[in-house]
Amino acid sequence: MTVIFITLIMGLIICLYAFGIMTGLQATKIPIIFIFLAVCIFLVLLGTLIFAAYERIKEIKEEDKDDISKY
């Protein structure tokens, strides 16, 4: 399914971006609370991505097969 493929690609992009941010934050020796906050933000982003994909798949399954009959 296209929705799953796009979700996986976007999830990979978010994870790679998070890895880059985390590497930069650890190199600057900032307080651990900021690193924890950044991890929480990226986890929320991933959760939102997965939830949106789940809702879209559910919407596709509930969709009528013959939408043209409505018109």
N, C-alpha and C positions, 0 to 999 in steps of 0.2 A: 504494500500500500504506500501511496505517496506520502500520506500524513506521517507514517512511522519513519520513513526514510528522511524526511525533512526534520523531524524531531530529533533523530539520531545525529544528523549533521549539525544542527544548531546546538545540541547538547555537547557535542565534541568541541565546537567553537567556544562555548561558554567555559568548558573545562580547561581548554588551552589558555584562554584569556585569564582565568582564575589562577592558573599555574604561574603565568607571567607576573601577575600582580603580586601573588604571594612571594615569589622569588625576590621581587623588588622590595617588598616590605621587610622581608627578613634581612636583606642586605643593609638596610638603613638603621637597623637596631631600634625600631620604634617600640613603644609599649605593646605588650601582648594583647591588650584589649582591642586595639585597632586591627590586629590580625584576626582576632575572633570575630569582630564586627564584619570584616570583609568576607570571611568564610560564611557567616550567616547570610549575608547579602547574596552571595553566589548560590547558596543552597535554596534560598527563596526563589531565585531566578530559575533554577533547574526544576523546582517543584511546580512553579507556575507554567513552565514549558510542558511538563508532563501532564498537568491538569488540563491545559488547553488542548493537547493532543487527544486525551481521553474524551473530552467533551465533543471534539470534532468527529471522532470515530463513532461515538454514540449518535450524534446528529446524522451522520451518513447512513448508519444502519436503520434509523427511524424514517428516513426519507422515502417518499413514495417512488416506486419504480417507474411509474407512468405519470410524470408531472404534466405532460402535454394535455391530458384529458381534463385538466382543470380549466382550460381556456376555451 
